[in-house]
């Protein structure tokens, strides 16, 4: 699929697991399969075949044995590693998929750097104490390095000719924190995986989430417990034991990790997906809608892009039991067109993402999309 396109190189922060950013890179790379991927470090055995077999080029950090298992410990040292990660001359376009350091890798002279920004660096701008290991916090290192990372983050923006944001909330952060405009292309969702199960709602609500604090699964448990509603939770994580204790005495079922086939069935049978967290985008919300399942979402973050109020779901305004309970009670009095819900999901399909990104690259090639760096 690369015929007729300029030579491309990709940059990614690190490749040690397959989460949302890595999935985005994998889809982009299959459009330019011969493009090298520059990254600070990787663990090939944890990657899907497309990335595992790609031309991966690493920083000097790759030489440290076992670093992929504790890579967050070395966050303060990543700017220097990124600066020394040299992209070979040749590619006319560098595409970084970045939430932190990839956008700071120096580009060759005359190269156009397009940054697909998953979010501006959280370590610098949002609650650094949530990301640095506790020993570094106790020593007071996290706050000092957070200030330095913020300075580096701003300076490294000079490497980027154009930003592309994954959602309107990320667009706003790029504008507020970087002072830069950005294009908008929503991340790819494999909606076809969720089109096959017959929609047959049963009497339970659903949460699909990692069990970590910011996901606010505790709100869904509290609301369902108080309303006497059944809740099914698909996902696992460090908060599972505490959430199970909270759920005692109520009809809450913990399924742990669920494969796609199981999720498809759950989406098809759930009354609604409860989405109590604030996400930069939020793939589960789109997956549910692809399966014609409405969404009850906290009115913030990516849900503002993916959920259409009173058409594909409802919002609640505060992360509180009462606010979610009010939305659930309103939901049970509201009718939704399942086919309208599915149509909305198609806006975020992988094919739409690929087409949009290829069009953006085409505009760079023909000169109609120019650098906005002053």
N, C-alpha and C positions, 0 to 999 in steps of 0.2 A: 504493500500500500504506500510505499515511500516514493514511487516513481514520480518525477516531476516536482518533488519538494526539495527544499534546500537541505543540506546536511545538518543534522540535529544532534545535540548532545544533551543528556539529562543530568540533573543534579538532585540528590535527595539527602536529607539530613543524615539518616542512618537506616540500615535495613537489617533489623534483628527480629522482626515479627511481621505478620501480615494483618495490619489494621487498615483504617480507612485511607490514610495517605499512601500506603504501600499498594493498596488496590487501585487507587487512581494512577499511580506510576505504572503499574502493570498494564492497565488499559491503554495508556498513552504509548507505552513502549511497543505494544503489538501493532501500533500504526507506523512506528519507525523502528522495526526490530533490529536493525543493524547499528542503531545509535548506542554509543557507550553510555554507561551510567556511572557518574562520579558520586561517591558517598564517603562519609567519614569512616564508617566501618560497616561490616555486614556479617551475617551468619547464614550462609547459603542453605544450610539444611532446614532452616525455618521458612524458606521462601517458596512460593509457587514456582512451577517449572519455567515459566516465561522469564522470571527474574533470576532464578537459580542459574539458568544457562546463559544469561546475558553477559556482555562484556563489562564486568564490574571493575572500577578503578578506585582505589582507596587512598585515604590519607595515611600518614605514618602510624596512626593509632591502631590500624589493623594488625600491626606487628606485636601488640600487647596480648599475650595469651589470655583467653577467657574474658576479654573486655566486654563482649556483648552481653554477659550476664549481669554486669554492674556498671553499665555505661553511664548511668545518671550521676555516678560519683564524680565523673570527670567533666561535668558541664562547664566549669569555669575555664577549662583548657581547650574547649572546642573552637573558639574564635581563632586562636593561633593555628590550629590544625586546618581549619577552613581556608585561612589565608594562604597556607602553603600547598593546598590541593590545586595543582595547576592543570587547567584544561588544555589539552593539546590544540595547537592551531589547526584550523580546518573547518569546524562547524560554523555556519553563518548564524545559527540560532541556538541559544542555550535555553532550555526550559527547566527551571527549578520547581520542584514540588516541595514546599517548605513550610514548616511551622517554627523554624528557629534559625539554623546556621547555613542551610544550603544556599540561600540567596547571597551570602557573603563570600562565596567562592569567586576569586577573580576571573573575569571573563577575558578571552583573547581580544586584542585590538580589532575593532570593526565588527565585533559580534553583537547581535541583538539579544539581550537577556529578558526573557519573559518569565515572570515569577507567578506560579499558581499558588497563591497564599492561602494556606489552610487556616491560619490565624496569625496575627503578629505574635512575637515570642512571649509566651505566657510567663516564662521564668523572669522576664524583666518587667512586664506591665501588669500582671494580674497574680496576686497572691504567691510570691516566690516561695513562701514557707510550705506550700503544698507540693513543691517539686524537688527541693533540695533535701537530701537525706538528713535525718534528725541530728546526727553528730555535727554536721556542718552548721546547722541552725544553732545548736548549743554553743558552738565556738564563735558565733557571730559572723561566720564567713558568708552565710547566704545573703544577708542584707548588703554587705559590701560588694559582693560579686554581682548581685542584682543590679546595683547602680552602674557598675562597669559594663554589664551586659546591655543595659539600656542604651548607654552611650555607643557601644559597638553596633548595636542593632540599627540605630539611626544613621551612623556613618556608613554601614554596609549597604544602605539603600541606594547609594550612588552607583552600585553595580547593576541595579535593576532599571531597565528601560521602560517597562510597563508592568503593572500589577494586574492580576486577575484574581478576584475574590470568589470564595465558594458560596457566599450568601450575603444578604444585605447587611446583616449585623457585622460581618467581617469587613465589608466595604466601609462601614461607618468607623470601625477601629482604624483601618488604614488611613482614612481621612483625618481622624482625630489625633492619632498618635504619630503618624508619619507625615501628615500634610500632603498626601498624594491621592490623586483620583485613581480609580480602578475600574476595569471591566468586570462583568459578572457572568460566570459560567457555573451552573450548579454541578456538584459532584455526580458521578455516574452511579445509578442503582440498577441492578440486574432485575428489573421488574418481571421479566418473563418467568422467573423461578416461582412466582407467586400467583400465576394466572390459572392454575389448573384445578385447584380444589373448589368444590361447589360451596358457595356461601350458604351456611346453615347455622345461624346464630343460636348459641346456647346461653344458659343463664350464668355466665361468668365474665369478669373483666380480665384483661391481660396486661402484664408488664413484660417487655422484652428488653433486658438491660444487664450490663455488668453490675454487680452488687458492690458498688463503691459509693462513698458519701455523697458526691455532688449529683448523683443520679436521682436522689430523693425518693427512692423506693419506699422509704418509711412513710411518706405522705400517702401513697397509694394504699399501704397496709392500714394506716390509721383511718382513712376515709372509708374503706370497705368494711373495716371492723365496726365502725360506728353505725354504718348504714345496714349492716347485716348482709353484705354482698359477698359472693365468692370471688376470690382473686387467684389467678394462676400467674406464677412468676417464672419466666424462662431466662436463665442466666445464672452465673455464679460469680464469686468474688470474696474478698476478705470480710465483707460485712454480713455474710450469710448467717452466721451463728447469731449475731445480735438481732438481725431481722427476724429470724425464727423465734427468738425469745419474745420479741415484740408481738409477733403474730399469734402467740398462744391464746387459745380460747376463741379463735375466729376461723373462718373457712378460707385459709390461705394454703395454697399448694406450691411447693418449691420443686421445680423440675430439674434445676441445674442447667448445664450447657445443653442446647438443643440444636441438632443439625437442621439444615434448610428444609428438608421434607417435613419434619415435625413442626417447624415454625409456620410453614404454609398451612398445615391443618389447624394450628392454633389460631392464626389470623382469621381463617375461614369460619371458625366456630365462636370466636369471642364476640361479646356484645360490642365492645370497643377496646381499643388500645389506650391505656392510661400512660401519658407522657409527661411526668411531673418535673423533668429537669430542664435546664437551659443548655442547649447544644449550639455549636458553631453551625451545624447543618442538621444532622440527625437522620440517619438512613432508616431506622426502624419505622419511623412515621410514614415514610414513602412505601416501604415494604408492606405495611398493613393496608395502606390504601390500594396498592396493586391487587391485594386479595379482597378488595371491596369492604374492608373493615374501617369504620370511622375512628377518629382519634379525638381523645380529650386531652388537650395539651396546655401546659403553662404558657401564658402569653409572653414569650420572650425568645430570643435567639432564632435559630433556623426554622423553628415551627411556624414563625410568622410568614416564611416563604412557602412552606410545604402544606400547610393546612388552610383551607378556605372556610371561614366561620359560617356556620349554619348550612354549609353545602357538603363539606367532607369531614366536619367535626366541630367541636366547640372548644373555647378557651376558658381558662380560669386565671384570674388576675394576680393572685397572691399564692406564694408557696406555703399554704396553710391547710389544715384538715378541712376547715369550714369552706374555704374557697373551692377546693376540689369537690367537696360534697355537694355544694350548690350546683356546680357544673354537671355532676353525675345525675342529680335530680332533674335538671333541665334536659339533659340528654335523653332520659327515659320518656320525656314528653315530646321529643322531636323526631320527625321522620327524615330519613336520609335516602337518597337515590344511590344504590350501590354502584351503578354504572357511571354516574357522575364522579363518584369517589375514585373508581379505577381510571377514568380518563385523566383526572388530575395527576395521578401517579406517572402517567406516560410522559409528562413534561420533564421528568428527571431520569429517563431511561438512558442506558449506556450509549445507545445509538445517537441520541440527541447530544450527549456530551461529546462524543467523538466528532460528530459533524460540526459542532460549534467550535471545537478546538482546532480542527483542520482549517476551518474558514478563517480563524484568527491568524494561524500560521500563513495562510495564503495571502492575507492582507499585509503581513510583514514582508513577505517576499516581493509583492508588487509595489510596495512603498506607500500603500494607502493607510497603513497603521505605523505611526512613527513614535520614536522615543519621546516621553514627556519630561525627561530630565533636563533641567534648565542649564 
